[in-house]
Amino acid sequence: MDSLDNVTILESAQPKTKTTKQNKKRKWREIEAYKDKQLLEKELEDLDWSFDLD
């Protein structure tokens, strides 16, 4: 009976690690998207809108 309890514990632990990895990847993507947005905003602020090619 003790070995069955160990198997049940191991099986229940596997989904948690999978979802944790997925959450970390999702969070990392959110951080990267936020950084990209900040960089784009900074680049747009640095543009000289008064420049004219004519």
C-alpha positions in Angstrom: 0.0 0.0 0.0 2.9 2.3 0.7 4.2 2.0 -2.9 0.8 3.0 -4.3 0.8 6.1 -2.2 4.2 7.1 -3.6 3.0 6.6 -7.2 0.0 8.8 -6.5 2.2 11.5 -5.0 4.6 11.4 -8.0 1.7 11.6 -10.5 0.1 14.5 -8.8 3.4 16.4 -8.8 4.0 16.2 -12.5 1.2 18.5 -13.7 2.3 21.2 -11.3 5.8 21.4 -12.7 4.4 21.5 -16.3 2.1 24.4 -15.5 4.9 26.2 -13.6 7.1 25.9 -16.7 4.3 27.2 -18.9 3.6 30.1 -16.5 7.3 31.0 -16.5 7.5 31.0 -20.3 4.3 33.1 -20.5 5.6 35.6 -17.9 8.9 35.9 -19.8 7.0 36.6 -23.0 5.0 39.3 -21.3 8.2 40.8 -19.9 9.8 40.8 -23.4 6.7 42.4 -24.9 6.7 45.1 -22.3 10.4 45.8 -22.9 9.8 45.9 -26.7 6.9 48.4 -26.2 9.1 50.6 -24.0 11.9 50.6 -26.6 9.5 51.5 -29.4 8.1 54.4 -27.3 11.6 55.6 -26.6 12.6 55.4 -30.3 9.4 57.3 -31.3 10.2 60.0 -28.8 13.7 60.4 -30.2 12.5 60.9 -33.8 12.6 64.5 -35.0 9.1 65.0 -36.4 10.0 68.5 -37.7 12.5 67.1 -40.2 11.3 67.6 -43.8 12.9 66.0 -46.9 11.8 68.8 -49.3 
